[in-house]
Amino acid sequence: MISPRFSRRVRAQRRAHGAVVFALAAALILAPQLTALTPAVADEDVPDEGTIVLSLSAGVHGVAKPGASLMTTVTVDNGTQDELAAGQVTLELNRTPVADGAALTAWLDSGEAPGAFASLGTEESEAVAASETSALSVVTPAGVLGNLPAGVYPIRVSLAEDAGPPAPPTTAQSVLIIDGGVAAQVTVLVPVTATPAEGGLLTADELTTLTAPDGALTAQLDGIAGTSAALAVDPLIPAAIRALGTAAPASALDWLDRLEALPNDRFALQAGDADATTQSRAGLPGLLTPLPLSSYLEPVNFAATTTPTPTATPTPSASPTPTEPELPTDAELMSIEGQSPAVLWPTAGVDTADLSTFNTWMATDATTILPSTSIAASSGAVADIDGNRVLVMDSAGSAALSDAAAETDDGAREHDIAEGIAHLALTGPAASMLVGLDRNETRTAEALRETILSVSSIAEPTGFSALRTTSPQSATLRVSETDAAASSDRAALLNTLIADEARLTAFATILEDPLVLLSPERLQMLRVLGVRDASEYATAVSAHRVASTTTLDAVGVQEPSPIQLFTSAAPLPVWVRNDLPWPVNVQLTATPSDARLDVQPSTPVEALPASNTRVKVPVEARVGSGELSVDFALSSPTGVSIGTDQTAMVTVRAEWESIGLVILGAVIGLLLLLGIIRTIVRRRRG
C-alpha cells in the first residue's frame, strides 16, 4: 500500500512536471521510498517528471487468518505520459515478524527488514495506458501461508516489465497481520470540532455551509453513523445553533437533532477544545469557562406568543399577546444530550499533580485520556495512576489511523489503515485498546467511516461507556523532557493571555454592555488554548495578542493640530476616535500647561461607533496672549485610562479682541461723522 506522504508527492510531481518518455523511465534507477520505489534520475540536472507507483492491499485491511487463503489487490498507477508495457507482478512475504512498533516503522520507511522473503504468488499484469491506473489480484491458496504465529509480517510486491531494457522492478511494501484470535476490545474516539473564522461562535452562514449535505459537520456524522465510535463534541457547536433561536438555519437544526438521536456514546470537550494541561500548569483555580453568552442572543429570535382562552360568549377574536421572551441559559446552550461527565482529553505532558488538579476542578473523579507515550507501563486502555483513572490511547496506531481518516486517496488510506492495525496488533495481548483520532475538521465521510470500521478486523468494537467502567490496571506516568518543556512554555503564554484579558476587561467599561466585547474575547482565547501542535500554539497566541492590542487602541484622542485662540473665551475642537462597532462612553480630560488658560477639566463624550466624534471643550484665556499646551486624555466611567494621551499646542491672542473693538468703534465713529457732515452740506446747498 502506498503511503500518504509518497502519494501526495507523486500527485504534486504530476501537476508540476508533465510527461517523460517511457524509454527514459526504464533507464532510471529505482530507489525505495516508503511503500513504493520511484524513479531516481542519474543526472541530477534532469527533473523527475513522471512515476510508476505500486500499492498493495492484503487480506482485510492487512489482516489474515493463519492457514487461510489470501487475496491481495495490487494497483499499478502509471504517472508517465507513455504506456506501461505488460509485465509480471510478484508477491513476497517475510516470515520473520517485526519485533515492535519501531521495527514496523523502519520497514515501511526503508523497505528493509531482517529475514528472507519467499514468493506467495505471481500474476501477469496488463499494459497500463499513460496517466491511467490498473488493478489486479494475486490469490495465495490456503496452506501456502502455513501456520504462521500471530504477528505482523513484512509483505511486498514487485512489478517487472516484459518489454524494454532490463531495469530494477518497481516495488511497494506493506504488512500482513496474522490474527491470533484474541478477543480484545477496541474503542475509537472521534473529535467533532468546528472553528469559526472570527473565533467566537459559528455564524448562521458558517453553520449553513458546515451542515449542508456536503458540509464538514455533516460528513462527521455521516462517517460516525452506524459505528460504535464515541464522539468528543465541542459544546460551542450546539451553542452556536441554539443561540440563533428561530434564525438558525434549518440544516443546522436538523444536524443538531441528528447528533442527539445518534446512539453513540459521547462526551463534551472543554469549550473551544481548550487544553486542560496548559491551564493546570498555569496555576489556574479552575478550568476557564465561557463568559455569559447573552450578547449572542437576539430576544426577537426567542419571542413567544400566547392566545387568550376562549369564552362561551361570542366575542371578537383577540390577537396573540406578546410575552417577554425567555432566553436560554449558557448551560442549556452548551448541553450535549447523553454526555458522559468529567472527561478530559488534554495534550501530552500531564503529570500526577495535573491529574489531582483535574479531579479538584471536576469536583469528582475525572477520567483523563492520554497517549500511550505518556505511560511508562500499562497492560490495557484503562489505567490507574496514583488513584486517578486514565484512558490510554495507542499513540502509533492512533496516528496512523488519523492519517487514514484524513486521506482521500484509496491506496494511501489502505496503507495507513494497515499500519494502524499493525500497531494495534503489536500492543497485544491487551484486553482493551483505545484509538483517538486527531482533531480534523475536513475529513470525508467515506474515509472516516472506513477507518472506524477497519478496527473490527483486529478486535471487537466497544462503546466508550463500557470501556470507562472497565477495571483499571496499575500504571506509571512517563513525562518526557520535551513534553514537560512544551507544557511550561504553553502555561507561560497562557498567563500573558490572561493578563491581556484583564486589561480588556478594564477597557470594556466604556461599553454599555461589556460582554459584547468580553464574551467573544474569552471564546477566542479558549480556541487559542485548543489542543494543537506547540509551534501552532505559539503562533496563535502571538496573533491573539496582536488583536488584543488593536482592540485596546481602538478608542483614543485624535492627534490634534496647533490651535489659534483669538478670543478670551472659545471652545477647543477635539476629535475622539472610535474604531469599535459599538458606541462608547468616555470622559475627556483637558489639562493646560499653566494658568494662562482656564479649561473645562472634564467633558463626557458619547463616541459613535466606527467614526470620529467632535468634542468642543470650553476654554477662557486669563491673559492677553501667549503660547501653551493642553494635554487631552480619555478615561472610562470607572477611571480606567483609555488610549494614548495627546497634546495640543495653543496660541492665545486674546488682546486682538480689544484692539479689534477699538478699531471697529473708530470706524463706526468716523462713518457717523462723515454722515453728519454730508447732511449739513446738503442743507446749506438747499
C-alpha positions in Angstrom: 0.0 0.0 0.0 1.2 3.4 -0.8 2.0 5.9 2.0 0.2 9.2 2.1 3.4 11.1 2.1 4.6 9.4 -1.1 1.1 9.7 -2.7 1.0 13.4 -2.1 4.5 13.9 -3.5 3.6 11.9 -6.6 0.5 14.0 -7.3 2.5 17.2 -6.9 5.1 15.9 -9.3 2.4 15.2 -11.9 0.9 18.7 -11.6 4.3 20.4 -11.7 6.0 18.5 -14.4 4.0 16.7 -17.0 5.4 13.8 -19.2 8.5 11.8 -19.6 9.0 9.1 -22.2 8.9 5.5 -21.2 12.3 4.7 -22.6 13.9 7.2 -20.2 11.8 5.9 -17.3 13.0 2.4 -17.9 16.6 3.5 -17.7 16.2 5.3 -14.4 17.5 3.9 -11.1 14.7 3.0 -8.7 15.2 3.7 -5.0 12.9 2.6 -2.2 10.8 5.3 -0.6 8.1 4.4 1.9 5.7 1.9 0.2 6.9 2.4 -3.4 10.0 2.8 -5.4 10.2 6.0 -7.5 12.5 6.6 -10.5 15.7 8.3 -9.5 17.4 10.4 -12.2 21.1 9.5 -12.9 21.8 13.1 -13.9 20.9 15.4 -11.1 20.1 18.2 -13.6 17.3 16.2 -15.2 14.0 16.6 -13.3 11.8 13.7 -12.1 8.8 14.2 -14.4 6.8 11.0 -14.0 6.5 8.0 -11.8 5.1 4.5 -11.8 3.6 3.8 -8.4 2.7 0.4 -7.0 0.4 -0.2 -4.0 -1.0 -3.3 -2.4 -3.8 -4.3 0.0 -3.6 -7.8 1.5 -6.4 -9.5 3.2 -9.0 -7.4 5.0 -7.1 -4.2 5.8 -3.9 -6.2 6.0 -5.4 -8.9 8.4 -5.5 -12.6 7.5 -6.3 -15.8 9.4 -3.5 -18.4 9.8 -3.6 -21.1 7.2 -6.4 -19.4 5.2 -6.2 -18.3 1.6 -5.1 -14.7 0.9 -6.4 -12.2 -1.6 -4.1 -9.4 -2.4 -5.1 -6.4 -4.6 -2.2 -4.8 -6.4 -2.7 -1.4 -8.0 -0.4 0.0 -10.8 -0.6 3.7 -11.2 1.2 4.9 -14.4 2.0 8.5 -13.8 4.0 8.9 -17.0 2.8 10.0 -20.4 3.7 6.8 -22.1 2.1 3.4 -22.0 3.5 1.0 -19.4 4.2 -2.4 -21.0 2.7 -5.6 -19.7 4.8 -7.4 -17.0 4.7 -9.7 -14.1 3.7 -8.9 -10.5 5.4 -10.9 -7.8 4.1 -11.0 -4.2 6.5 -11.9 -1.4 6.3 -12.5 2.4 8.9 -12.3 5.0 8.2 -14.9 7.7 10.2 -13.1 10.3 7.7 -11.0 12.2 8.5 -7.4 13.1 9.5 -7.1 16.7 7.8 -3.8 17.7 6.5 -0.5 16.6 9.9 0.9 15.8 10.8 -2.0 13.6 7.4 -1.7 11.8 8.1 2.0 11.1 11.6 1.2 9.9 10.3 -1.4 7.4 7.6 0.9 6.0 10.0 3.8 5.7 13.1 2.0 4.3 11.7 -1.2 2.7 14.4 -3.2 4.6 13.7 -5.9 7.1 15.7 -8.9 8.6 14.9 -12.3 7.3 14.3 -13.8 3.9 11.3 -13.2 1.5 9.5 -16.0 -0.2 7.1 -15.8 -3.0 3.3 -16.0 -2.3 2.4 -16.0 -6.0 2.8 -14.2 -9.3 0.4 -12.7 -11.8 0.6 -11.3 -15.2 -0.1 -7.5 -15.4 -1.7 -5.9 -18.4 -0.3 -2.8 -20.2 -1.4 0.4 -18.5 -2.1 3.5 -20.6 -0.5 6.8 -19.8 -1.8 8.5 -16.7 -4.1 5.5 -16.0 -4.5 3.1 -13.2 -4.9 -0.7 -13.3 -5.7 -3.2 -10.6 -5.1 -7.0 -10.4 -5.5 -9.7 -7.8 -2.9 -12.2 -6.5 -4.5 -15.2 -4.9 -2.5 -17.2 -2.4 -4.1 -20.6 -1.9 -4.9 -21.9 1.5 -1.9 -23.6 3.1 0.7 -21.5 1.4 0.9 -19.2 4.4 1.3 -22.2 6.7 0.6 -22.0 10.4 2.2 -18.6 10.9 2.1 -17.5 14.5 0.0 -14.4 15.3 2.1 -11.3 14.5 2.9 -8.6 12.0 4.9 -9.7 8.9 6.6 -7.7 6.1 5.0 -8.2 2.7 6.0 -6.6 -0.6 5.1 -6.7 -4.3 7.3 -6.0 -7.3 6.5 -5.3 -11.0 8.9 -6.3 -13.7 8.1 -5.3 -17.3 8.3 -7.8 -20.2 9.4 -5.2 -22.8 12.2 -2.7 -22.9 15.8 -2.9 -21.5 16.2 -4.7 -18.1 15.6 -2.4 -15.2 15.1 -2.9 -11.4 11.5 -3.7 -10.7 9.1 -1.2 -9.2 8.2 -2.3 -5.7 5.9 -1.4 -2.8 5.8 -2.7 0.8 3.2 -3.1 3.5 2.4 -5.5 6.3 0.4 -8.7 6.8 -1.2 -9.1 10.2 -1.9 -12.7 11.2 -4.9 -12.6 13.6 -4.3 -14.6 16.7 -8.0 -14.7 17.6 -7.5 -12.8 20.9 -10.9 -11.3 21.9 -9.6 -7.8 22.6 -11.9 -4.9 22.6 -11.2 -1.6 20.9 -12.9 1.9 21.2 -12.5 4.7 18.7 -12.8 8.3 19.8 -13.8 10.9 17.1 -13.5 14.6 18.0 -16.2 16.8 16.5 -15.0 20.4 16.2 -15.5 23.4 14.0 -13.6 26.7 14.2 -15.3 29.9 13.2 -13.4 32.5 11.2 -13.8 35.1 13.9 -13.0 32.7 16.8 -16.3 33.2 18.7 -19.4 31.3 17.9 -20.2 29.9 14.4 -22.3 32.3 12.4 -25.5 31.4 10.6 -23.7 31.5 7.3 -20.9 29.2 8.6 -23.5 26.8 10.0 -25.3 26.7 6.7 -22.1 25.7 4.9 -21.0 23.2 7.6 -24.3 21.4 7.9 -25.2 21.3 4.2 -25.3 17.9 2.6 -21.7 18.2 1.6 -20.6 20.2 4.7 -17.8 19.2 7.0 -20.0 18.7 10.1 -22.4 16.6 8.1 -19.5 14.5 6.9 -18.6 13.9 10.6 -22.0 12.4 11.4 -22.2 10.5 8.1 -18.9 8.8 8.9 -19.8 8.0 12.5 -23.4 6.8 12.0 -23.8 3.1 12.2 -20.5 2.6 14.0 -19.6 2.2 17.7 -17.3 5.2 17.7 -17.6 7.7 20.6 -18.0 11.4 19.9 -16.0 14.1 21.6 -18.0 17.2 20.9 -17.1 20.8 21.2 -20.1 22.2 23.1 -19.7 25.5 21.3 -21.2 23.9 18.2 -24.6 23.2 19.6 -24.4 26.5 21.5 -23.9 28.4 18.2 -27.0 26.7 16.7 -29.2 27.2 19.8 -28.1 30.8 20.2 -29.6 31.7 16.9 -33.1 30.7 18.1 -35.6 30.9 15.3 -33.0 32.4 13.0 -30.9 29.2 13.0 -30.6 27.5 9.5 -32.9 24.6 9.1 -29.9 22.4 8.1 -28.2 23.3 11.4 -31.3 22.4 13.4 -31.6 19.1 11.6 -27.9 18.4 12.2 -28.3 19.0 15.9 -31.4 16.7 16.1 -29.4 14.1 14.2 -26.5 14.4 16.7 -28.7 14.0 19.7 -30.5 11.0 18.1 -27.3 9.0 17.5 -27.0 6.1 19.9 -23.2 6.5 20.1 -21.5 7.3 23.4 -20.3 10.9 23.7 -18.7 13.4 26.0 -18.1 17.1 25.9 -14.7 18.6 25.2 -13.9 21.8 27.0 -15.4 24.7 25.2 -13.3 25.5 22.2 -11.4 22.3 22.8 -9.2 24.2 25.3 -6.3 22.2 26.7 -6.6 21.4 30.4 -2.9 20.6 30.9 -1.9 24.1 30.0 -4.4 25.6 32.4 -3.2 23.3 35.2 0.4 24.3 34.6 -0.6 28.0 34.6 -1.9 27.5 38.2 -5.5 28.5 37.4 -8.0 27.9 40.2 -10.3 26.1 37.7 -10.9 25.4 34.1 -11.6 28.5 32.1 -15.3 28.7 31.0 -17.1 30.9 28.5 -18.4 34.2 29.8 -22.1 34.7 29.6 -23.3 34.2 26.0 -26.2 36.6 26.4 -24.6 39.1 24.0 -25.0 36.5 21.2 -28.8 36.2 21.8 -31.4 38.3 20.0 -34.6 38.4 22.1 -36.7 38.6 18.9 -35.4 35.1 17.9 -36.9 33.7 21.1 -40.2 35.6 21.2 -43.2 33.5 22.2 -46.9 34.4 21.9 -49.9 33.3 24.0 -53.5 33.2 22.9 -56.3 34.1 25.3 -58.6 31.3 26.5 -61.8 31.3 24.5 -65.1 32.0 26.4 -68.6 30.8 25.8 -69.8 34.3 24.9 -69.1 35.1 21.2 -66.5 37.9 21.2 -64.2 39.3 18.6 -61.1 37.1 18.1 -58.3 38.5 20.2 -54.8 38.9 18.8 -52.0 36.9 20.3 -50.4 38.8 23.2 -46.6 39.0 23.0 -44.8 37.9 26.1 -41.3 38.6 27.4 -39.0 36.1 25.6 -37.4 33.5 27.9 -33.7 33.3 26.8 -31.8 30.1 27.3 -29.1 29.8 29.9 -25.5 29.1 29.0 -25.9 25.5 30.3 -28.9 25.0 28.0 -27.0 26.4 25.1 -24.0 24.1 25.5 -25.7 21.0 26.7 -24.9 17.7 24.9 -27.6 15.1 25.1 -26.5 11.9 26.9 -22.9 13.0 27.5 -20.5 11.2 29.9 -19.5 13.6 32.6 -16.0 14.6 33.9 -13.9 13.5 30.9 -10.8 15.5 29.8 -8.8 14.9 26.6 -5.7 17.1 27.0 -2.3 17.2 25.3 0.6 15.1 26.4 2.9 16.3 29.3 0.4 15.5 32.1 1.9 14.6 35.5 0.3 13.3 38.7 -0.1 16.8 40.1 -2.2 17.7 37.0 -4.3 14.6 37.4 -5.1 15.6 41.0 -5.9 19.1 39.8 -8.3 17.7 37.2 -10.2 15.8 40.0 -10.4 19.0 42.0 -11.7 21.0 39.1 -14.3 18.4 38.2 -15.4 18.0 41.9 -15.5 14.3 41.2 -13.2 11.6 39.9 -12.2 12.8 36.4 -11.3 10.5 33.6 -8.3 11.7 31.6 -7.4 10.5 28.1 -3.7 10.3 27.5 -1.5 8.9 24.7 0.5 5.7 25.4 3.7 7.7 25.1 2.8 9.3 28.4 2.6 5.9 30.2 5.6 4.0 31.4 3.8 0.7 31.7 0.3 -0.3 31.0 -1.5 -3.6 30.0 -4.6 -2.1 28.6 -6.6 1.0 27.7 -7.8 1.6 31.3 -5.2 2.5 33.9 -5.0 3.6 37.5 -2.2 6.2 38.2 -2.0 7.0 41.9 -5.7 6.7 42.3 -6.6 8.6 39.1 -8.5 7.0 36.3 -6.7 7.3 32.9 -7.7 6.0 29.5 -4.7 5.2 27.4 -4.7 5.7 23.6 -2.3 3.7 21.4 -0.2 6.5 20.1 1.3 4.9 17.0 -2.0 3.2 16.0 -4.0 6.4 16.6 -1.5 8.5 14.5 -1.7 6.1 11.5 -5.5 5.7 11.7 -5.8 9.5 11.9 -3.8 9.8 8.7 -6.2 7.2 7.1 -9.3 9.1 8.2 -7.9 12.3 6.6 -6.7 10.6 3.4 -8.8 10.9 0.2 -6.6 8.5 -1.9 -7.9 4.9 -1.5 -4.5 3.3 -1.9 -2.8 5.7 0.6 -5.7 5.2 3.0 -5.4 1.4 2.9 -1.7 1.7 3.6 -2.4 3.9 6.7 -5.1 1.6 7.9 -2.9 -1.5 7.7 -0.1 0.4 9.5 -2.5 1.5 12.3 -3.9 -2.0 12.7 -0.4 -3.4 12.8 0.5 -1.1 15.6 -2.6 -2.2 17.5 -1.7 -5.8 17.0 1.7 -5.2 18.4 0.2 -3.8 21.6 -1.4 -7.2 22.3 -2.4 -9.2 24.2 -4.1 -6.2 25.9 -7.7 -6.9 26.8 -8.8 -3.4 25.7 -7.4 -0.8 23.3 -8.3 2.8 22.6 -7.8 4.8 19.4 -8.2 8.5 19.5 -8.3 10.3 16.1 -6.6 13.6 15.7 -8.7 16.8 15.6 -9.5 17.3 12.0 -12.4 19.4 10.6 -12.0 18.4 6.9 -12.4 14.6 6.9 -14.6 13.0 4.3 -17.4 10.7 5.5 -16.1 7.8 3.4 -12.6 8.0 4.8 -13.8 8.4 8.4 -16.3 5.6 8.2 -13.9 3.1 6.6 -11.2 3.9 9.2 -13.6 3.4 12.1 -14.9 0.1 10.8 -11.5 -1.2 10.0 -10.6 -1.7 13.6 -13.1 -4.5 13.8 -10.7 -6.6 11.7 -8.4 -6.9 14.7 -10.6 -6.5 17.7 -14.2 -6.3 18.9 -15.6 -2.7 18.8 -16.9 -1.5 22.1 -18.5 1.7 23.4 -16.9 4.4 25.4 -19.1 4.0 28.4 -18.3 0.3 28.6 -14.6 0.9 28.3 -14.7 3.6 31.0 -16.2 1.2 33.5 -13.6 -1.5 32.9 -11.4 -2.4 35.9 -8.1 -0.4 35.6 -4.6 -1.8 35.7 -1.9 0.0 37.7 0.4 2.1 35.6 3.0 4.8 35.9 3.3 8.2 34.1 6.2 8.9 31.9 6.7 12.6 31.1 9.3 13.4 28.5 11.5 16.4 28.9 10.1 17.7 25.6 6.5 17.4 26.7 7.3 19.0 30.1 9.1 21.9 28.5 6.3 22.4 26.0 3.7 22.4 28.8 5.7 25.0 30.7 6.0 27.2 27.6 2.3 27.0 26.9 1.5 27.9 30.5 3.7 31.0 30.4 2.0 32.1 27.2 -1.4 31.5 28.7 -0.6 33.8 31.6 0.2 36.5 29.1 -3.3 36.0 27.5 -4.9 36.2 30.9 -3.1 39.5 31.6 -4.3 40.8 28.3 -7.8 39.8 29.1 -7.7 41.7 32.4 -6.7 44.8 30.5 -9.6 44.3 28.1 -12.0 43.8 31.0 -11.0 47.2 32.4 -11.2 48.7 28.9 -14.7 47.3 28.3 -16.2 49.5 31.0 -16.6 52.2 28.3 -19.3 50.0 26.7 -22.9 49.8 27.8 -22.7 46.0 27.8 -19.1 44.9 28.3 -20.0 41.3 27.3 -20.3 42.3 23.6 -16.5 42.5 23.7 -15.5 40.2 26.5 -17.6 37.2 25.7 -16.2 36.7 22.2 -12.7 37.5 23.6 -13.0 34.6 26.1 -14.2 32.2 23.3 -11.3 33.3 21.1 -8.9 32.7 24.0 -10.3 29.2 24.6 -9.8 28.3 21.0 -6.2 29.6 21.1 -5.8 27.1 24.0 -7.1 24.3 21.8 -5.3 21.0 21.6 -2.7 21.7 18.9 1.0 21.4 18.0 3.3 23.5 20.2 4.6 25.7 17.3 1.0 26.4 16.1 0.1 27.3 19.7 2.8 30.0 19.9 1.7 31.4 16.6 -1.9 31.5 17.7 -1.0 33.2 20.9 1.0 35.8 19.1 -1.8 36.6 16.7 -4.3 36.8 19.5 -2.1 39.3 21.4 -1.8 41.5 18.4 -5.6 41.5 18.1 -6.0 42.4 21.8 -3.6 45.3 21.4 -5.5 46.5 18.3 -8.7 46.5 20.4 -7.2 48.4 23.2 -6.0 51.0 20.8 -9.4 51.3 19.1 -10.6 54.3 21.1 -8.5 57.4 21.6 -8.0 61.1 21.0 -7.0 62.0 17.5 -3.7 63.8 17.3 -4.7 67.5 17.3 -3.3 70.2 15.1 -2.0 73.5 16.5 -4.8 75.8 17.7 -5.0 79.6 17.4 -7.2 81.2 20.0 -8.2 84.8 19.1 -10.7 85.5 21.8 -10.7 85.2 25.5 -13.4 82.6 25.6 -13.9 80.0 22.9 -14.3 76.1 22.6 -11.3 74.0 21.6 -12.1 71.4 19.0 -11.1 67.8 19.8 -11.8 64.6 17.9 -12.4 61.3 19.7 -11.7 58.2 17.5 -13.8 55.1 18.0 -13.0 52.1 15.8 -15.3 49.7 17.7 -18.6 48.6 16.2 -20.4 49.9 19.4 -20.9 53.4 20.9 -18.6 54.1 23.9 -18.9 56.4 26.9 -15.7 58.1 27.9 -14.5 61.2 29.9 -12.3 63.6 28.1 -9.9 65.3 30.4 -8.1 68.5 29.4 -5.1 69.9 31.4 -3.4 73.1 30.4 0.3 73.5 30.9 -0.2 76.7 33.1 -2.9 79.0 34.4 -3.0 81.4 31.4 -5.8 79.2 30.1 -8.8 78.1 32.0 -10.1 74.8 30.5 -13.1 72.8 31.5 -11.3 69.9 33.2 -13.7 67.0 32.2 -16.2 66.6 29.4 -18.4 63.5 29.0 -18.3 62.1 25.5 -20.5 59.5 23.7 -18.5 58.5 20.7 -20.4 57.0 17.9 -19.4 53.5 16.5 -16.8 53.3 13.8 -16.4 57.1 13.5 -14.7 60.2 14.8 -16.7 62.3 17.2 -16.1 66.1 17.5 -16.0 67.5 21.0 -15.9 71.2 22.0 -14.0 71.9 25.2 -14.8 75.3 26.7 -11.8 77.5 27.5 -11.2 81.0 28.8 -7.9 83.0 28.4 -6.8 84.8 31.6 -4.0 86.9 29.9 -3.7 88.8 26.6 -1.5 86.4 24.7 0.9 83.6 24.9 1.7 80.0 23.8 1.0 77.0 25.9 0.0 73.3 25.6 -3.1 71.4 26.6 -3.0 67.7 27.4 -6.0 65.6 26.4 -6.7 62.2 27.9 -9.6 59.7 27.8 -10.8 57.6 30.7 -13.7 55.2 31.3 -16.6 56.0 33.7 -14.6 53.9 36.2 -11.5 55.9 35.8 -9.5 53.5 33.5 -7.2 55.2 31.1 -8.2 54.7 27.5 -6.0 55.1 24.5 -2.9 57.3 24.2 -2.8 60.8 25.6 -2.4 63.7 23.1 -1.1 67.2 23.4 -2.3 70.3 21.5 -0.2 73.5 21.2 -2.5 76.5 21.7 -1.5 80.1 20.8 -3.6 82.7 22.7 -4.2 86.1 21.1 -6.9 87.4 23.3 -5.8 91.2 23.2 -6.7 91.1 19.5 -10.3 91.2 20.6 -9.9 94.6 22.3 -7.9 96.0 19.5 -10.5 94.9 17.1 -13.2 96.5 19.1 -11.4 99.9 19.2 -10.8 99.8 15.5 -14.4 98.9 14.9 -15.6 101.7 17.2 -13.3 104.2 15.4 -14.6 103.2 12.0 -18.2 103.5 13.2 -17.5 106.9 14.7 -15.8 108.1 11.5 -18.7 106.9 9.4 -21.2 108.7 11.7 -19.1 112.0 11.5 -19.0 111.7 7.7 -22.7 111.2 7.6 -23.3 114.3 9.7 -21.0 116.5 7.6 -22.7 115.3 4.4 -26.1 116.1 5.8 -25.1 119.7 6.7 -23.5 120.3 3.3 -26.8 119.2 1.6 -28.9 121.5 3.7 -26.7 124.6 3.0 -26.9 123.9 -0.7 -30.7 123.7 -0.5 
